[in-house]
């Protein structure tokens, strides 16, 4: 294995473990998010069918202070099976993650100190799922890291399901970050990090109104804690990827994106309603449409994708009578109360801009039936029994219209009985 003891990234995270977390908070909340929520893994990588009790193994590559590892381990424990392996170079970050696991009484996590580039030499075995969130863009050789992780996947994931959840930084939403990093390196790059933090604050107070970072409404990490400030503005090694560059990085490991999150964020039709503008994009592939949306919004500061081997068939769950709609982390009844009456619509904020999505007339009764256990076919039957004048095909069509909106916002996912 390579010696990483003098790696400036490791030294940074030993001083400032990231993200800032207090293990005592585990008593009151579980940090959840994307990628690596178990319901997302099932939906985007297993066509809705995943039994974690059959030896499911997940690697959290670059686990930091433990958000993904703790979330997935808790969800696996609640589901009755599965194992998580946490891997990170920082012993300080690992100590926080271990304390969080202990606070929850989780015994299904194995903690390992090391670099993801050495995953083969660490003899950790193969994995059904790998999380690599916010790590590749900090490596000296990101393609080498990508290849190492791809080789750690089970050999049969292309045929039986599985893959990776990956997050990398994106350039347009981070406008101003890299010039700021360069200025700080020039002013105090050879000084201890504590002195550099003081320099950040002094410089921030004097940034002209024209400065791109001051004008950027999408970046506020540096305001939360010193750990977030260091990670954003004083990082020892940091780059970003456009959608095409991200896809190229994945291809170095023989992988491709199966879905970007949230899907609607990467759909040009979310932002454009002119058919003449959308028509040339109608036959474009997933990456080309996502790249157009990225250029169009100019606001994406990170890319999250579920990825699979390039030769894998489409692993994303599809809506049909056997699919079970579910809304993990959301309360369908509460959502009904927000939607209005005869012409319901859902208004959300995407990258600082409010956007409204029209919903079908039957949205409220559909959501009342979508309890996470009923399949679409049963929901259709219940709707038609409650309204004898309702045609089953009309019910199915409106379920599809509602699903298209909610899944596009990653609010509704699908599962299937095995």
N, C-alpha and C positions, 0 to 999 in steps of 0.2 A: 504494500500500500504506500501511496505517496505521503510525504511528510508535509502536513498543512499547518505546522505550529507557528510559522511566520506569515501565514496568510492574513493580509490586512482586514479582510472581511470577517474572519474568525475573531481576530482581536477586537474588532468593533463590537461584535455581538456579545463578547465576554463582558465588555464594559457596559453596554446598553442593550440588554436582551429585548427582543422585539417580537410582537407588540407588547407594550406595558400591560401586565396583568397581575392581579392580586388573588392568590389562591383562596382567600377568605370569601371572595365573591361567588365561589361555586355553590355556596349555600343558598343563594338567592336567584341564580340565573345560569342558563346554559347558553354560551355564545354559539350561535348557528349562522350559517351562511353558505356561499357557493365558492368553489366546488366542494364536493364530498358529503353533502347531506345524503343520508341513506336513500331517501325517496327519489332524489335526483339520480343517484347511481343506478337504481332499479329502472327508472324511466328512460334515461339517456343511453345506458350501456347494456341493458339486459332486456330490452323490449317489454319492460314491465314485469318480467318474471325473474325473481332472485330469491333463493332460499339460503339465507346466511348460515343456517345450521349445518350445511354440507361442506364444512372446511373452508369457508370464505376467509381469505387473508388480504389485508390491506397494508401498504407501505405509505407512511407519511414522510416524504423525502424533503428534508429541510423543515422540520416541525416547529422550529422557533419555540415560543413559550406555550404552545400546545393547542391552539384553537381547533384546528382540524382534527388532531388526534383525540382530544377530549370529546368533541362533538360526535365523531363517528364511533368511538369506543362506547360512549353512553348509549347511542342509538342501537348499536349491535347488542349490547348487554340487554337492552329493553326487548330486542327482537329474539333473544335466546341463543345467540351463537356468533361466531366470528372472532377474528384476532387482528389486532392492530400492532404494527411495528413502527415505532417512532425513531427517526434518524436525524441527527443534527450535529454539527461540529462544535457548537457552543455548549460548554458544560453549565454555564450560568443559565442559559435558556432552558436546558434540559432539567435543571433543578426546579425551576418554576413549573414546568409541565408535569414533572413527577409529583410535586406538591398538590397540583390541581387534581391529578388522578387520585391521589391518596384522600383528598378531601371528599371526593365522590365515592370512594370505595371501589374504584374500578380495578379489576385484576386481569383484564384482557388486553393490556398494553405491555409490550416489551420495549424497553428503552435502550437505545444504542447510540454511542457517541462516534461520529465519523462523518465522512463526506459522501454525498450521493454518487460522486464519481468513482468511489471505491466499493460500490454496493456488491459487485461480484466477489471481490476479495474478502468482504466481510462475511460471506457464506450465509446469507440470510434466507436463502431459498427463493422461490418464485411467488408471484403475487397475482391475485385476481384483479386487484385495483391498486393504482398508485396515485397519490396526491402529490403534486409538486406546485406549490402555490407561492409565487413571489421569490423564487430561488434561481431559476435558470438565468435571469437577466443580471445576476450578481456573480456568475461564474466567469473564470478566466477563459474557459472554452465551452460556451453553451452547447454547441453541437455534440461535444464529447459527453456532456452530462445527459443530453437527450438520448444518445445512443445507449448509455449505461442503463438508464431507466427502462428504455424499450426492451432491452435484453433481460430485464428482471421480471417482465410480465410472463405469466404462464404461456407456454407455447401454443395452447389451444384457444386463447381468448378470441381469435378471429372467428372461430366457429361456435363457441359456447357462450360468448358474452364476456364483458369485462373491458378494461382499458385504463385510461388515465383522466384525471381532472387537473388541468393546468391553468395557471394564471401568470401572465407576464405584463409588464408595463407597456402602455401605449403612448405615442409621442404627442398627439395633438392636445389632449386634455391636460398634459403636463407642460404645456407651453410656459416657458420662463424658468422651469426647474433647472435645466442644464446650464444656462448662462449663470444662474445663481450659484450653482455648484462650482463653476469655473472661477467666479469672482472670489468665493470663499477660499478656494485652494490658493489663489494668488495672495490673499490677505493673511491667511493663517494656517495654510495647509501643513506646515511643518511643526505646528504646536499641538499640545495635548488636546484631546477632544473636548475637555471641559472649557479650555480657553476658546476653542473654535465655536462652541455653543454661545459663549458671550459675544463673540464677533458676529454671529448670525443676528443676534438681537440688536446689536448696535447698528448693523447695516440695514436691517429691516426698517428701523425707525427713520432712516434717511433715504429710503428708496423713493425716487421720483414717481409721480402719479402715472407716468408713461411706462414704467417698468412692467414687462409682461407678466411676471409672477404676481405682482401686486394687483394687476388687473384680472388675473385668472380666478374666476369664482369656483372652480372645480377642485382646487387644491387647498386643503386646510389641515393636513396631517400635522404640520409643524406646530400647530396651536394646542395640541392635546397633551404632549409630554415631551421630555427630553429625548426619550427613545424614538418617538415618531419624528422629531426634528432631525436627529442624527440620520435616521434611515432615509429621510427625504432629501436633505440638503447637504449632508456631510458624508455621504456613503463612500466607502473606499473603492467600490466598483459597481457601476450602474449603467444600464443602457435600456432602450425601449424598442418595441417592435410594432410596425404597422401590421395590418392583417396579412398582407402577402408575405411579409418577412416572417411573421409568426408561422404561417403555413409552411414556409420553406424550412424553418427550424424544425418543425415537426417531421418533415419529410426526411431529414437527416437520420431520424430514428425509424424510418419506415412507417410513419404514422400519418394520419389525416384527421381533421376535425370532423366529428359527427354532429356537433351542435355548438353554437355560441350562446352564451347567456348574457342578458335575457334575449331569446330569439327575436322579439320585436325590435329590440335596440339595433339589431343588425339587419333589419328588413327595410329597404328603401321606401316601401309603401307606408311605413309608419310616419314618414316625414313628407312624402309627396302624394298628391292626389290627382295629378295631371296624367291621364292615360297615355298621352304622347311621350311624356318623359319616362314613364314606367315601362312602356312597350319594349324598348331595346334591352331592358333588364329581365324580361320575362323568361328567357332561356338561359340566363347566366347561372353558373353554379353557385354553391354555398359560399365559397371563398370570395368570388368576384362580387356577389351581392353584398357581402359583409364589408368588403373593401370600399365599395361605393358608399355605403352607409357611414363608414368611419370618416371618409373624406367629406361627406355631406354635413355631418353634425359638427365635426371639429372639436368634440367635447370628450371623447373617450379617453380615460386616463389609464385604463387597464383592459386587458382582454382575458376572458374566462372561457374555456372550451372543454368539452368532453371529447376525448380523442381515442381513436382505435387504430389497429393495424390497417395499412392502406388497402389490403385485400379483403377486409371484413365486409360483410353485408351490412345494410343499414340497421343499427342496433336500437334506434329510437322507437319507443312504444307508439302504436297507432290506435286511433280511436275506432272502435267498432262495438258491437253489442256485448262482447265479452270483456271489454276494458272497464276497469273500476276507476272513476275520477276521484281524485283526492286533493285536498288543499292543505298540505303540511304547513303548520305555523300560522294558518289563517283561520278565521271564524266565518264560515259561510253565512250564518245567521246575521252576524254583524255587518257583513258586506251587503246583504239584502237591504238593510236599513239605510245604506248610503247611496243607493242607486236611483231613487226616484220612482215614479209611477209607470205610466203606460209606455213611455219612451226612455227606458233606462240607459244610462251611460256611465262609464267608469272614467274618472279623471285622476290622473297620476302625474307625478313630476319625473321626467326623464332628463337627466343631465341638466337640471336647472330650468327646464321648460315644461309647462303644464300641457298635457295632451289628453284629449277626450276620445274615448273609444265607444262608439254606439254598441249597445247590446240588444239581443233579441227580446221580444215581448215576454217570452216564458222564462226569462232569467231567474226571477224570484222563485217560482215553483221548482225549477231545475235545481237551484242551489239548496233548497230545503230538502230535496231528495238525495243530494250528493253527500252522503255521510261518510264516505271513505270505505264502505263495505258493499254498496250496491253497484252492480254493473250497469252499463248503459241500457241493456235490454230490459232490466228490471225497472230502471228509472222511467223508460218509455211506457211500460205497462202501467206504472203507478200514475203517471201524468194523464194517460188516456182514461184510466178508471175514474180519476177525479174530474175529468172534463170529457164527457161522452161525445162531444162534438169535435174532439181533437183527433186529427189523422196521425197515425204512428209515424209516417214519414215526415210530417211537419215537425213532430216532436224531435225526431232524430236530427233533422236539419238544424233546428234551433240549438240543440245540444252541441252540434258541431260548430255553429257560429260562436256560441259562448266559449267553448273550449279553445277555439282559435285565438280569441282575445286573451283569455286567462293563461293559457299555456305560453303565449307569446310574451307575457310578462312574468313567466315562471311561477305563477300563482296556482296553476292546476296541473297536476301530473297524473300519470296513469299507472296502475298496477294490474296484474292478471293472476288468477289462481294457477297454481302449478300442478 
